[in-house]
Amino acid sequence: MIGRPRMFQSLVEFLLPADVSPGGAAILIALSFVTSAMSGALGLGGGVLMLGVMTQILPPAVLLPVHGMVQVGSNFGRAVLMRRDVARTLVLPFLLGSIAGVAIGAQIVGYVSRPLMLVILAAFILWSVWSPKLRPAQLPAPWFTVVGAVSSFCTMFVGSTGPLVAAFLVPDPLTRHQIVATHGALMTLQHGLKVAAFTALGFALIDWLPMLALMVGLGFLGTMLGRRLLDRTREGRFALAFKLMLTALAVKILGDGLGIWPR
């Protein structure tokens, strides 16, 4: 009987990094399923929700790289499941821009105000959704180099820039399946580059691998559920839900930047 508590304690120490309590870890692992299902059904939303909860559980020093690693798993699973729907002409330009954006952001990540970046990000999302003068989806594929560079620069400071990228993938001319699949592929590249940058800056990734494996595994199951929900959604309803979700996330980001929400 004495050995069992010790074995359990050893298992907990192996699975969880020192920065996370068992209760906090349980919340994050369960939330990984919920947020992945949300992103699988609408193409976005899960990353911002996950980041919001993580800010209450994780220390600031590891927040962005851990969140980035979870998002790599969630978005990669979605991109693989829906690989036939990925708009491949957008991937390479976005990747090239993302490399530049992450490289520049990594050099000055300690010098830029995160609240200011959040306010700017939220303002752009609201403008792109509701301004009748700009249709981001009409951008030629080469311009996604700029989208990748700007959004990847921002992700080094604010973490979840999925809504910013999604603003350029509105449901016209892309179908709902193309939006969800392409967004997953682009965000996999962006978060992957971000994690690599933070690891180079000193983030101890290996300490988080067991817990991240649990989160990614459960997140993949959530992605499968979200995919089924997406298949049952009509194009018109998806377009409206997508626009409303972008707006809600922009308001949430704006509130974070202005310090409105309680922490």
Sequence and secondary structure as in RCSB ss.txt:
>XXXX:A:sequence
MIGRPRMFQSLVEFLLPADVSPGGAAILIALSFVTSAMSGALGLGGGVLMLGVMTQILPPAVLLPVHGMVQVGSN
FGRAVLMRRDVARTLVLPFLLGSIAGVAIGAQIVGYVSRPLMLVILAAFILWSVWSPKLRPAQLPAPWFTVVGAV
SSFCTMFVGSTGPLVAAFLVPDPLTRHQIVATHGALMTLQHGLKVAAFTALGFALIDWLPMLALMVGLGFLGTML
GRRLLDRTREGRFALAFKLMLTALAVKILGDGLGIWPR
>XXXX:A:secstr
  HHHHHHHHHHHHHS TTS HHHHHHHHHHHHHHHHHHHHHSSSHHHHHHHHHHHHS HHHHHHHHHHHHHHHH
HHHHHHTGGG  GGGHHHHHHHHHHHHHHHHHHTTTS HHHHHHHHHHHHHHHHH TT  GGGS GGGHHHHHHH
HHHHHHHHS  HHHHHTTS TTTS HHHHHHHHHHHHHHHHHHHHHHHHHTT  GGGGHHHHHHHHHHHHHHHHH
HHHHHHTS HHHHHHHHHHHHHHHHHHHHHHHHT S  
